[in-house]
Amino acid sequence: MTNSSSTYLGIIAGAIIGGIVSWWIFNRQKKTSDKQDYTLSRIEQLENYNEKLLEKIKAVEEYNEKLLEKIFDLNKKIDSLIEGQ
């Protein structure tokens, strides 16, 4: 094998190895990117769910507050009826 053929063989082998390494790195980055995209979309879904849940909790709290006010009003009326006797 001559020097020039060894050089060309080395260049070709280097290009093949470089191509394989580049493909492997690209593939790993793509898988990582896909996992990150999935995680971000899942976080967004959870945020939306939590917002809806917080709105429901707020509505329940408002209802409970109104109910408590009505109970206090009834308590005052009962007290006034008892005092009137």
PyMOL Python script that loads the backbone (N, CA, C, O; Angstrom):
from pymol import cmd

cmd.read_pdbstr("""\
ATOM      1  N   MET A   1       0.864  -1.158   0.000  1.00  0.00           N
ATOM      2  CA  MET A   1       0.000   0.000   0.000  1.00  0.00           C
ATOM      3  C   MET A   1       0.912   1.223   0.000  1.00  0.00           C
ATOM      4  O   MET A   1       1.858   1.321   0.781  1.00  0.00           O
ATOM      5  N   THR A   2       0.604   2.126  -0.880  1.00  0.00           N
ATOM      6  CA  THR A   2       1.437   3.319  -0.983  1.00  0.00           C
ATOM      7  C   THR A   2       0.995   4.354   0.031  1.00  0.00           C
ATOM      8  O   THR A   2      -0.050   4.229   0.670  1.00  0.00           O
ATOM      9  N   ASN A   3       1.825   5.384   0.158  1.00  0.00           N
ATOM     10  CA  ASN A   3       1.501   6.458   1.095  1.00  0.00           C
ATOM     11  C   ASN A   3       0.200   7.159   0.723  1.00  0.00           C
ATOM     12  O   ASN A   3      -0.609   7.480   1.593  1.00  0.00           O
ATOM     13  N   SER A   4       0.004   7.393  -0.550  1.00  0.00           N
ATOM     14  CA  SER A   4      -1.213   8.104  -0.963  1.00  0.00           C
ATOM     15  C   SER A   4      -2.458   7.257  -0.717  1.00  0.00           C
ATOM     16  O   SER A   4      -3.493   7.784  -0.310  1.00  0.00           O
ATOM     17  N   SER A   5      -2.370   5.965  -0.957  1.00  0.00           N
ATOM     18  CA  SER A   5      -3.540   5.118  -0.713  1.00  0.00           C
ATOM     19  C   SER A   5      -3.820   5.011   0.783  1.00  0.00           C
ATOM     20  O   SER A   5      -4.981   4.962   1.189  1.00  0.00           O
ATOM     21  N   SER A   6      -2.772   4.976   1.610  1.00  0.00           N
ATOM     22  CA  SER A   6      -2.972   4.963   3.062  1.00  0.00           C
ATOM     23  C   SER A   6      -3.621   6.264   3.522  1.00  0.00           C
ATOM     24  O   SER A   6      -4.475   6.263   4.409  1.00  0.00           O
ATOM     25  N   THR A   7      -3.210   7.362   2.915  1.00  0.00           N
ATOM     26  CA  THR A   7      -3.789   8.665   3.267  1.00  0.00           C
ATOM     27  C   THR A   7      -5.266   8.698   2.901  1.00  0.00           C
ATOM     28  O   THR A   7      -6.100   9.107   3.708  1.00  0.00           O
ATOM     29  N   TYR A   8      -5.585   8.272   1.699  1.00  0.00           N
ATOM     30  CA  TYR A   8      -6.992   8.263   1.283  1.00  0.00           C
ATOM     31  C   TYR A   8      -7.827   7.312   2.146  1.00  0.00           C
ATOM     32  O   TYR A   8      -8.961   7.628   2.509  1.00  0.00           O
ATOM     33  N   LEU A   9      -7.261   6.151   2.471  1.00  0.00           N
ATOM     34  CA  LEU A   9      -7.963   5.202   3.328  1.00  0.00           C
ATOM     35  C   LEU A   9      -8.208   5.811   4.712  1.00  0.00           C
ATOM     36  O   LEU A   9      -9.284   5.637   5.284  1.00  0.00           O
ATOM     37  N   GLY A  10      -7.224   6.518   5.245  1.00  0.00           N
ATOM     38  CA  GLY A  10      -7.371   7.186   6.541  1.00  0.00           C
ATOM     39  C   GLY A  10      -8.421   8.278   6.495  1.00  0.00           C
ATOM     40  O   GLY A  10      -9.200   8.433   7.435  1.00  0.00           O
ATOM     41  N   ILE A  11      -8.450   9.042   5.401  1.00  0.00           N
ATOM     42  CA  ILE A  11      -9.452  10.100   5.244  1.00  0.00           C
ATOM     43  C   ILE A  11     -10.848   9.493   5.170  1.00  0.00           C
ATOM     44  O   ILE A  11     -11.775   9.989   5.810  1.00  0.00           O
ATOM     45  N   ILE A  12     -11.003   8.435   4.402  1.00  0.00           N
ATOM     46  CA  ILE A  12     -12.313   7.784   4.264  1.00  0.00           C
ATOM     47  C   ILE A  12     -12.752   7.189   5.603  1.00  0.00           C
ATOM     48  O   ILE A  12     -13.906   7.341   6.002  1.00  0.00           O
ATOM     49  N   ALA A  13     -11.834   6.515   6.295  1.00  0.00           N
ATOM     50  CA  ALA A  13     -12.175   5.925   7.598  1.00  0.00           C
ATOM     51  C   ALA A  13     -12.546   7.027   8.593  1.00  0.00           C
ATOM     52  O   ALA A  13     -13.493   6.874   9.364  1.00  0.00           O
ATOM     53  N   GLY A  14     -11.807   8.126   8.578  1.00  0.00           N
ATOM     54  CA  GLY A  14     -12.112   9.248   9.465  1.00  0.00           C
ATOM     55  C   GLY A  14     -13.468   9.855   9.162  1.00  0.00           C
ATOM     56  O   GLY A  14     -14.205  10.224  10.075  1.00  0.00           O
ATOM     57  N   ALA A  15     -13.801   9.962   7.877  1.00  0.00           N
ATOM     58  CA  ALA A  15     -15.102  10.517   7.488  1.00  0.00           C
ATOM     59  C   ALA A  15     -16.229   9.594   7.945  1.00  0.00           C
ATOM     60  O   ALA A  15     -17.265  10.058   8.421  1.00  0.00           O
ATOM     61  N   ILE A  16     -16.023   8.300   7.800  1.00  0.00           N
ATOM     62  CA  ILE A  16     -17.056   7.347   8.226  1.00  0.00           C
ATOM     63  C   ILE A  16     -17.237   7.407   9.741  1.00  0.00           C
ATOM     64  O   ILE A  16     -18.364   7.474  10.233  1.00  0.00           O
ATOM     65  N   ILE A  17     -16.134   7.383  10.476  1.00  0.00           N
ATOM     66  CA  ILE A  17     -16.221   7.451  11.938  1.00  0.00           C
ATOM     67  C   ILE A  17     -16.837   8.781  12.370  1.00  0.00           C
ATOM     68  O   ILE A  17     -17.672   8.814  13.274  1.00  0.00           O
ATOM     69  N   GLY A  18     -16.431   9.870  11.733  1.00  0.00           N
ATOM     70  CA  GLY A  18     -17.004  11.187  12.048  1.00  0.00           C
ATOM     71  C   GLY A  18     -18.494  11.239  11.767  1.00  0.00           C
ATOM     72  O   GLY A  18     -19.258  11.823  12.535  1.00  0.00           O
ATOM     73  N   GLY A  19     -18.904  10.630  10.666  1.00  0.00           N
ATOM     74  CA  GLY A  19     -20.335  10.589  10.335  1.00  0.00           C
ATOM     75  C   GLY A  19     -21.127   9.795  11.359  1.00  0.00           C
ATOM     76  O   GLY A  19     -22.222  10.193  11.755  1.00  0.00           O
ATOM     77  N   ILE A  20     -20.566   8.667  11.785  1.00  0.00           N
ATOM     78  CA  ILE A  20     -21.252   7.843  12.785  1.00  0.00           C
ATOM     79  C   ILE A  20     -21.370   8.595  14.109  1.00  0.00           C
ATOM     80  O   ILE A  20     -22.431   8.593  14.733  1.00  0.00           O
ATOM     81  N   VAL A  21     -20.289   9.233  14.536  1.00  0.00           N
ATOM     82  CA  VAL A  21     -20.309   9.986  15.794  1.00  0.00           C
ATOM     83  C   VAL A  21     -21.292  11.151  15.694  1.00  0.00           C
ATOM     84  O   VAL A  21     -22.044  11.412  16.634  1.00  0.00           O
ATOM     85  N   SER A  22     -21.289  11.847  14.569  1.00  0.00           N
ATOM     86  CA  SER A  22     -22.222  12.964  14.382  1.00  0.00           C
ATOM     87  C   SER A  22     -23.670  12.485  14.423  1.00  0.00           C
ATOM     88  O   SER A  22     -24.519  13.120  15.048  1.00  0.00           O
ATOM     89  N   TRP A  23     -23.952  11.370  13.760  1.00  0.00           N
ATOM     90  CA  TRP A  23     -25.308  10.822  13.779  1.00  0.00           C
ATOM     91  C   TRP A  23     -25.708  10.435  15.194  1.00  0.00           C
ATOM     92  O   TRP A  23     -26.833  10.703  15.614  1.00  0.00           O
ATOM     93  N   TRP A  24     -24.795   9.806  15.937  1.00  0.00           N
ATOM     94  CA  TRP A  24     -25.084   9.382  17.308  1.00  0.00           C
ATOM     95  C   TRP A  24     -25.388  10.591  18.195  1.00  0.00           C
ATOM     96  O   TRP A  24     -26.339  10.564  18.976  1.00  0.00           O
ATOM     97  N   ILE A  25     -24.584  11.651  18.076  1.00  0.00           N
ATOM     98  CA  ILE A  25     -24.816  12.868  18.869  1.00  0.00           C
ATOM     99  C   ILE A  25     -26.156  13.492  18.494  1.00  0.00           C
ATOM    100  O   ILE A  25     -26.924  13.883  19.372  1.00  0.00           O
ATOM    101  N   PHE A  26     -26.442  13.587  17.193  1.00  0.00           N
ATOM    102  CA  PHE A  26     -27.714  14.155  16.743  1.00  0.00           C
ATOM    103  C   PHE A  26     -28.887  13.343  17.288  1.00  0.00           C
ATOM    104  O   PHE A  26     -29.871  13.913  17.760  1.00  0.00           O
ATOM    105  N   ASN A  27     -28.787  12.029  17.226  1.00  0.00           N
ATOM    106  CA  ASN A  27     -29.855  11.154  17.695  1.00  0.00           C
ATOM    107  C   ASN A  27     -30.088  11.339  19.193  1.00  0.00           C
ATOM    108  O   ASN A  27     -31.236  11.420  19.628  1.00  0.00           O
ATOM    109  N   ARG A  28     -29.023  11.406  19.986  1.00  0.00           N
ATOM    110  CA  ARG A  28     -29.153  11.607  21.432  1.00  0.00           C
ATOM    111  C   ARG A  28     -29.787  12.967  21.729  1.00  0.00           C
ATOM    112  O   ARG A  28     -30.648  13.071  22.603  1.00  0.00           O
ATOM    113  N   GLN A  29     -29.368  14.005  21.009  1.00  0.00           N
ATOM    114  CA  GLN A  29     -29.940  15.336  21.229  1.00  0.00           C
ATOM    115  C   GLN A  29     -31.416  15.363  20.857  1.00  0.00           C
ATOM    116  O   GLN A  29     -32.215  16.016  21.529  1.00  0.00           O
ATOM    117  N   LYS A  30     -31.780  14.657  19.791  1.00  0.00           N
ATOM    118  CA  LYS A  30     -33.179  14.623  19.383  1.00  0.00           C
ATOM    119  C   LYS A  30     -34.028  13.918  20.434  1.00  0.00           C
ATOM    120  O   LYS A  30     -35.121  14.384  20.757  1.00  0.00           O
ATOM    121  N   LYS A  31     -33.542  12.805  20.971  1.00  0.00           N
ATOM    122  CA  LYS A  31     -34.290  12.098  22.010  1.00  0.00           C
ATOM    123  C   LYS A  31     -34.446  12.968  23.252  1.00  0.00           C
ATOM    124  O   LYS A  31     -35.517  13.012  23.857  1.00  0.00           O
ATOM    125  N   THR A  32     -33.372  13.658  23.628  1.00  0.00           N
ATOM    126  CA  THR A  32     -33.435  14.547  24.792  1.00  0.00           C
ATOM    127  C   THR A  32     -34.419  15.681  24.546  1.00  0.00           C
ATOM    128  O   THR A  32     -35.195  16.038  25.432  1.00  0.00           O
ATOM    129  N   SER A  33     -34.387  16.242  23.353  1.00  0.00           N
ATOM    130  CA  SER A  33     -35.304  17.329  23.006  1.00  0.00           C
ATOM    131  C   SER A  33     -36.753  16.858  23.030  1.00  0.00           C
ATOM    132  O   SER A  33     -37.631  17.574  23.510  1.00  0.00           O
ATOM    133  N   ASP A  34     -37.003  15.667  22.521  1.00  0.00           N
ATOM    134  CA  ASP A  34     -38.364  15.119  22.541  1.00  0.00           C
ATOM    135  C   ASP A  34     -38.861  14.917  23.972  1.00  0.00           C
ATOM    136  O   ASP A  34     -40.014  15.218  24.280  1.00  0.00           O
ATOM    137  N   LYS A  35     -37.990  14.408  24.843  1.00  0.00           N
ATOM    138  CA  LYS A  35     -38.373  14.224  26.244  1.00  0.00           C
ATOM    139  C   LYS A  35     -38.655  15.567  26.910  1.00  0.00           C
ATOM    140  O   LYS A  35     -39.598  15.686  27.693  1.00  0.00           O
ATOM    141  N   GLN A  36     -37.847  16.575  26.605  1.00  0.00           N
ATOM    142  CA  GLN A  36     -38.066  17.901  27.179  1.00  0.00           C
ATOM    143  C   GLN A  36     -39.381  18.492  26.685  1.00  0.00           C
ATOM    144  O   GLN A  36     -40.117  19.101  27.461  1.00  0.00           O
ATOM    145  N   ASP A  37     -39.679  18.319  25.407  1.00  0.00           N
ATOM    146  CA  ASP A  37     -40.948  18.818  24.866  1.00  0.00           C
ATOM    147  C   ASP A  37     -42.132  18.141  25.542  1.00  0.00           C
ATOM    148  O   ASP A  37     -43.118  18.798  25.876  1.00  0.00           O
ATOM    149  N   TYR A  38     -42.039  16.832  25.744  1.00  0.00           N
ATOM    150  CA  TYR A  38     -43.112  16.103  26.418  1.00  0.00           C
ATOM    151  C   TYR A  38     -43.280  16.607  27.847  1.00  0.00           C
ATOM    152  O   TYR A  38     -44.400  16.820  28.310  1.00  0.00           O
ATOM    153  N   THR A  39     -42.164  16.796  28.539  1.00  0.00           N
ATOM    154  CA  THR A  39     -42.218  17.270  29.922  1.00  0.00           C
ATOM    155  C   THR A  39     -42.834  18.660  29.992  1.00  0.00           C
ATOM    156  O   THR A  39     -43.653  18.930  30.870  1.00  0.00           O
ATOM    157  N   LEU A  40     -42.451  19.544  29.078  1.00  0.00           N
ATOM    158  CA  LEU A  40     -43.014  20.896  29.068  1.00  0.00           C
ATOM    159  C   LEU A  40     -44.510  20.879  28.775  1.00  0.00           C
ATOM    160  O   LEU A  40     -45.269  21.634  29.384  1.00  0.00           O
ATOM    161  N   SER A  41     -44.935  20.035  27.859  1.00  0.00           N
ATOM    162  CA  SER A  41     -46.371  19.966  27.559  1.00  0.00           C
ATOM    163  C   SER A  41     -47.138  19.394  28.746  1.00  0.00           C
ATOM    164  O   SER A  41     -48.257  19.822  29.027  1.00  0.00           O
ATOM    165  N   ARG A  42     -46.550  18.443  29.434  1.00  0.00           N
ATOM    166  CA  ARG A  42     -47.192  17.867  30.629  1.00  0.00           C
ATOM    167  C   ARG A  42     -47.290  18.913  31.743  1.00  0.00           C
ATOM    168  O   ARG A  42     -48.306  18.993  32.435  1.00  0.00           O
ATOM    169  N   ILE A  43     -46.243  19.707  31.913  1.00  0.00           N
ATOM    170  CA  ILE A  43     -46.270  20.783  32.911  1.00  0.00           C
ATOM    171  C   ILE A  43     -47.367  21.782  32.570  1.00  0.00           C
ATOM    172  O   ILE A  43     -48.079  22.252  33.457  1.00  0.00           O
ATOM    173  N   GLU A  44     -47.504  22.104  31.298  1.00  0.00           N
ATOM    174  CA  GLU A  44     -48.550  23.038  30.868  1.00  0.00           C
ATOM    175  C   GLU A  44     -49.937  22.467  31.164  1.00  0.00           C
ATOM    176  O   GLU A  44     -50.821  23.191  31.622  1.00  0.00           O
ATOM    177  N   GLN A  45     -50.129  21.180  30.907  1.00  0.00           N
ATOM    178  CA  GLN A  45     -51.410  20.542  31.214  1.00  0.00           C
ATOM    179  C   GLN A  45     -51.697  20.586  32.708  1.00  0.00           C
ATOM    180  O   GLN A  45     -52.826  20.849  33.120  1.00  0.00           O
ATOM    181  N   LEU A  46     -50.677  20.329  33.517  1.00  0.00           N
ATOM    182  CA  LEU A  46     -50.855  20.368  34.969  1.00  0.00           C
ATOM    183  C   LEU A  46     -51.172  21.777  35.453  1.00  0.00           C
ATOM    184  O   LEU A  46     -51.979  21.952  36.366  1.00  0.00           O
ATOM    185  N   GLU A  47     -50.544  22.782  34.848  1.00  0.00           N
ATOM    186  CA  GLU A  47     -50.842  24.163  35.220  1.00  0.00           C
ATOM    187  C   GLU A  47     -52.294  24.507  34.905  1.00  0.00           C
ATOM    188  O   GLU A  47     -52.973  25.144  35.710  1.00  0.00           O
ATOM    189  N   ASN A  48     -52.766  24.088  33.742  1.00  0.00           N
ATOM    190  CA  ASN A  48     -54.165  24.337  33.383  1.00  0.00           C
ATOM    191  C   ASN A  48     -55.112  23.635  34.348  1.00  0.00           C
ATOM    192  O   ASN A  48     -56.113  24.211  34.773  1.00  0.00           O
ATOM    193  N   TYR A  49     -54.795  22.402  34.690  1.00  0.00           N
ATOM    194  CA  TYR A  49     -55.621  21.651  35.639  1.00  0.00           C
ATOM    195  C   TYR A  49     -55.626  22.343  37.001  1.00  0.00           C
ATOM    196  O   TYR A  49     -56.672  22.460  37.640  1.00  0.00           O
ATOM    197  N   ASN A  50     -54.457  22.798  37.439  1.00  0.00           N
ATOM    198  CA  ASN A  50     -54.370  23.476  38.733  1.00  0.00           C
ATOM    199  C   ASN A  50     -55.145  24.788  38.740  1.00  0.00           C
ATOM    200  O   ASN A  50     -55.760  25.138  39.747  1.00  0.00           O
ATOM    201  N   GLU A  51     -55.122  25.518  37.625  1.00  0.00           N
ATOM    202  CA  GLU A  51     -55.899  26.758  37.536  1.00  0.00           C
ATOM    203  C   GLU A  51     -57.390  26.467  37.685  1.00  0.00           C
ATOM    204  O   GLU A  51     -58.093  27.164  38.416  1.00  0.00           O
ATOM    205  N   LYS A  52     -57.866  25.441  36.997  1.00  0.00           N
ATOM    206  CA  LYS A  52     -59.279  25.070  37.101  1.00  0.00           C
ATOM    207  C   LYS A  52     -59.617  24.640  38.523  1.00  0.00           C
ATOM    208  O   LYS A  52     -60.673  24.988  39.051  1.00  0.00           O
ATOM    209  N   LEU A  53     -58.722  23.890  39.133  1.00  0.00           N
ATOM    210  CA  LEU A  53     -58.933  23.435  40.502  1.00  0.00           C
ATOM    211  C   LEU A  53     -58.981  24.616  41.470  1.00  0.00           C
ATOM    212  O   LEU A  53     -59.814  24.647  42.375  1.00  0.00           O
ATOM    213  N   LEU A  54     -58.092  25.579  41.279  1.00  0.00           N
ATOM    214  CA  LEU A  54     -58.092  26.764  42.137  1.00  0.00           C
ATOM    215  C   LEU A  54     -59.372  27.576  41.969  1.00  0.00           C
ATOM    216  O   LEU A  54     -59.894  28.123  42.941  1.00  0.00           O
ATOM    217  N   GLU A  55     -59.880  27.655  40.743  1.00  0.00           N
ATOM    218  CA  GLU A  55     -61.140  28.365  40.512  1.00  0.00           C
ATOM    219  C   GLU A  55     -62.289  27.661  41.241  1.00  0.00           C
ATOM    220  O   GLU A  55     -63.152  28.317  41.825  1.00  0.00           O
ATOM    221  N   LYS A  56     -62.297  26.334  41.206  1.00  0.00           N
ATOM    222  CA  LYS A  56     -63.343  25.585  41.906  1.00  0.00           C
ATOM    223  C   LYS A  56     -63.228  25.782  43.416  1.00  0.00           C
ATOM    224  O   LYS A  56     -64.234  25.941  44.107  1.00  0.00           O
ATOM    225  N   ILE A  57     -62.004  25.771  43.920  1.00  0.00           N
ATOM    226  CA  ILE A  57     -61.797  25.998  45.357  1.00  0.00           C
ATOM    227  C   ILE A  57     -62.271  27.389  45.744  1.00  0.00           C
ATOM    228  O   ILE A  57     -62.884  27.570  46.796  1.00  0.00           O
ATOM    229  N   LYS A  58     -61.991  28.367  44.898  1.00  0.00           N
ATOM    230  CA  LYS A  58     -62.431  29.738  45.166  1.00  0.00           C
ATOM    231  C   LYS A  58     -63.957  29.805  45.211  1.00  0.00           C
ATOM    232  O   LYS A  58     -64.528  30.457  46.085  1.00  0.00           O
ATOM    233  N   ALA A  59     -64.609  29.133  44.272  1.00  0.00           N
ATOM    234  CA  ALA A  59     -66.076  29.131  44.252  1.00  0.00           C
ATOM    235  C   ALA A  59     -66.633  28.471  45.512  1.00  0.00           C
ATOM    236  O   ALA A  59     -67.615  28.951  46.078  1.00  0.00           O
ATOM    237  N   VAL A  60     -66.025  27.392  45.949  1.00  0.00           N
ATOM    238  CA  VAL A  60     -66.474  26.713  47.168  1.00  0.00           C
ATOM    239  C   VAL A  60     -66.269  27.615  48.379  1.00  0.00           C
ATOM    240  O   VAL A  60     -67.127  27.678  49.260  1.00  0.00           O
ATOM    241  N   GLU A  61     -65.147  28.308  48.426  1.00  0.00           N
ATOM    242  CA  GLU A  61     -64.891  29.223  49.542  1.00  0.00           C
ATOM    243  C   GLU A  61     -65.911  30.358  49.574  1.00  0.00           C
ATOM    244  O   GLU A  61     -66.383  30.742  50.644  1.00  0.00           O
ATOM    245  N   GLU A  62     -66.246  30.892  48.408  1.00  0.00           N
ATOM    246  CA  GLU A  62     -67.252  31.957  48.349  1.00  0.00           C
ATOM    247  C   GLU A  62     -68.606  31.434  48.831  1.00  0.00           C
ATOM    248  O   GLU A  62     -69.313  32.114  49.575  1.00  0.00           O
ATOM    249  N   TYR A  63     -68.955  30.237  48.405  1.00  0.00           N
ATOM    250  CA  TYR A  63     -70.214  29.637  48.842  1.00  0.00           C
ATOM    251  C   TYR A  63     -70.206  29.426  50.357  1.00  0.00           C
ATOM    252  O   TYR A  63     -71.189  29.724  51.035  1.00  0.00           O
ATOM    253  N   ASN A  64     -69.105  28.918  50.877  1.00  0.00           N
ATOM    254  CA  ASN A  64     -69.002  28.694  52.320  1.00  0.00           C
ATOM    255  C   ASN A  64     -69.075  30.007  53.095  1.00  0.00           C
ATOM    256  O   ASN A  64     -69.653  30.061  54.180  1.00  0.00           O
ATOM    257  N   GLU A  65     -68.491  31.054  52.541  1.00  0.00           N
ATOM    258  CA  GLU A  65     -68.545  32.364  53.196  1.00  0.00           C
ATOM    259  C   GLU A  65     -69.989  32.869  53.259  1.00  0.00           C
ATOM    260  O   GLU A  65     -70.424  33.377  54.293  1.00  0.00           O
ATOM    261  N   LYS A  66     -70.722  32.732  52.169  1.00  0.00           N
ATOM    262  CA  LYS A  66     -72.128  33.143  52.156  1.00  0.00           C
ATOM    263  C   LYS A  66     -72.944  32.307  53.142  1.00  0.00           C
ATOM    264  O   LYS A  66     -73.796  32.829  53.861  1.00  0.00           O
ATOM    265  N   LEU A  67     -72.672  31.020  53.165  1.00  0.00           N
ATOM    266  CA  LEU A  67     -73.370  30.126  54.083  1.00  0.00           C
ATOM    267  C   LEU A  67     -73.083  30.500  55.537  1.00  0.00           C
ATOM    268  O   LEU A  67     -73.986  30.480  56.374  1.00  0.00           O
ATOM    269  N   LEU A  68     -71.854  30.834  55.832  1.00  0.00           N
ATOM    270  CA  LEU A  68     -71.484  31.241  57.179  1.00  0.00           C
ATOM    271  C   LEU A  68     -72.189  32.537  57.573  1.00  0.00           C
ATOM    272  O   LEU A  68     -72.637  32.684  58.710  1.00  0.00           O
ATOM    273  N   GLU A  69     -72.285  33.471  56.636  1.00  0.00           N
ATOM    274  CA  GLU A  69     -73.005  34.720  56.914  1.00  0.00           C
ATOM    275  C   GLU A  69     -74.477  34.434  57.220  1.00  0.00           C
ATOM    276  O   GLU A  69     -75.052  35.034  58.129  1.00  0.00           O
ATOM    277  N   LYS A  70     -75.081  33.523  56.467  1.00  0.00           N
ATOM    278  CA  LYS A  70     -76.481  33.166  56.717  1.00  0.00           C
ATOM    279  C   LYS A  70     -76.636  32.507  58.088  1.00  0.00           C
ATOM    280  O   LYS A  70     -77.612  32.757  58.794  1.00  0.00           O
ATOM    281  N   ILE A  71     -75.682  31.677  58.456  1.00  0.00           N
ATOM    282  CA  ILE A  71     -75.731  31.036  59.778  1.00  0.00           C
ATOM    283  C   ILE A  71     -75.631  32.085  60.871  1.00  0.00           C
ATOM    284  O   ILE A  71     -76.352  32.008  61.866  1.00  0.00           O
ATOM    285  N   PHE A  72     -74.747  33.066  60.705  1.00  0.00           N
ATOM    286  CA  PHE A  72     -74.628  34.139  61.697  1.00  0.00           C
ATOM    287  C   PHE A  72     -75.918  34.946  61.793  1.00  0.00           C
ATOM    288  O   PHE A  72     -76.341  35.323  62.886  1.00  0.00           O
ATOM    289  N   ASP A  73     -76.543  35.211  60.645  1.00  0.00           N
ATOM    290  CA  ASP A  73     -77.819  35.936  60.657  1.00  0.00           C
ATOM    291  C   ASP A  73     -78.883  35.133  61.408  1.00  0.00           C
ATOM    292  O   ASP A  73     -79.632  35.689  62.212  1.00  0.00           O
ATOM    293  N   LEU A  74     -78.947  33.829  61.145  1.00  0.00           N
ATOM    294  CA  LEU A  74     -79.902  32.980  61.860  1.00  0.00           C
ATOM    295  C   LEU A  74     -79.607  32.970  63.360  1.00  0.00           C
ATOM    296  O   LEU A  74     -80.523  32.993  64.181  1.00  0.00           O
ATOM    297  N   ASN A  75     -78.342  32.937  63.702  1.00  0.00           N
ATOM    298  CA  ASN A  75     -77.953  32.948  65.108  1.00  0.00           C
ATOM    299  C   ASN A  75     -78.408  34.241  65.785  1.00  0.00           C
ATOM    300  O   ASN A  75     -78.893  34.220  66.916  1.00  0.00           O
ATOM    301  N   LYS A  76     -78.247  35.370  65.080  1.00  0.00           N
ATOM    302  CA  LYS A  76     -78.695  36.657  65.625  1.00  0.00           C
ATOM    303  C   LYS A  76     -80.214  36.666  65.795  1.00  0.00           C
ATOM    304  O   LYS A  76     -80.727  37.160  66.798  1.00  0.00           O
ATOM    305  N   LYS A  77     -80.925  36.122  64.816  1.00  0.00           N
ATOM    306  CA  LYS A  77     -82.385  36.084  64.903  1.00  0.00           C
ATOM    307  C   LYS A  77     -82.835  35.195  66.065  1.00  0.00           C
ATOM    308  O   LYS A  77     -83.767  35.539  66.792  1.00  0.00           O
ATOM    309  N   ILE A  78     -82.176  34.067  66.230  1.00  0.00           N
ATOM    310  CA  ILE A  78     -82.517  33.171  67.343  1.00  0.00           C
ATOM    311  C   ILE A  78     -82.241  33.857  68.674  1.00  0.00           C
ATOM    312  O   ILE A  78     -83.046  33.769  69.601  1.00  0.00           O
ATOM    313  N   ASP A  79     -81.100  34.544  68.769  1.00  0.00           N
ATOM    314  CA  ASP A  79     -80.770  35.266  70.001  1.00  0.00           C
ATOM    315  C   ASP A  79     -81.801  36.349  70.298  1.00  0.00           C
ATOM    316  O   ASP A  79     -82.205  36.530  71.446  1.00  0.00           O
ATOM    317  N   SER A  80     -82.225  37.070  69.256  1.00  0.00           N
ATOM    318  CA  SER A  80     -83.213  38.135  69.480  1.00  0.00           C
ATOM    319  C   SER A  80     -84.565  37.548  69.885  1.00  0.00           C
ATOM    320  O   SER A  80     -85.275  38.150  70.691  1.00  0.00           O
ATOM    321  N   LEU A  81     -84.937  36.383  69.342  1.00  0.00           N
ATOM    322  CA  LEU A  81     -86.185  35.726  69.737  1.00  0.00           C
ATOM    323  C   LEU A  81     -86.116  35.253  71.188  1.00  0.00           C
ATOM    324  O   LEU A  81     -87.089  35.368  71.933  1.00  0.00           O
ATOM    325  N   ILE A  82     -84.973  34.728  71.575  1.00  0.00           N
ATOM    326  CA  ILE A  82     -84.807  34.255  72.952  1.00  0.00           C
ATOM    327  C   ILE A  82     -84.857  35.429  73.923  1.00  0.00           C
ATOM    328  O   ILE A  82     -85.463  35.325  74.990  1.00  0.00           O
ATOM    329  N   GLU A  83     -84.229  36.541  73.566  1.00  0.00           N
ATOM    330  CA  GLU A  83     -84.230  37.726  74.429  1.00  0.00           C
ATOM    331  C   GLU A  83     -85.617  38.347  74.514  1.00  0.00           C
ATOM    332  O   GLU A  83     -85.962  38.945  75.533  1.00  0.00           O
ATOM    333  N   GLY A  84     -86.397  38.220  73.484  1.00  0.00           N
ATOM    334  CA  GLY A  84     -87.740  38.791  73.454  1.00  0.00           C
ATOM    335  C   GLY A  84     -88.709  38.064  74.360  1.00  0.00           C
ATOM    336  O   GLY A  84     -89.746  38.631  74.706  1.00  0.00           O
ATOM    337  N   GLN A  85     -88.436  36.888  74.746  1.00  0.00           N
ATOM    338  CA  GLN A  85     -89.368  36.115  75.573  1.00  0.00           C
ATOM    339  C   GLN A  85     -89.282  36.469  77.008  1.00  0.00           C
ATOM    340  O   GLN A  85     -90.004  35.902  77.828  1.00  0.00           O
TER     341      GLN A  85
END
""", "prot")
cmd.dss("prot")
cmd.show_as("cartoon", "prot")
cmd.util.cbc("prot")
cmd.orient("prot")
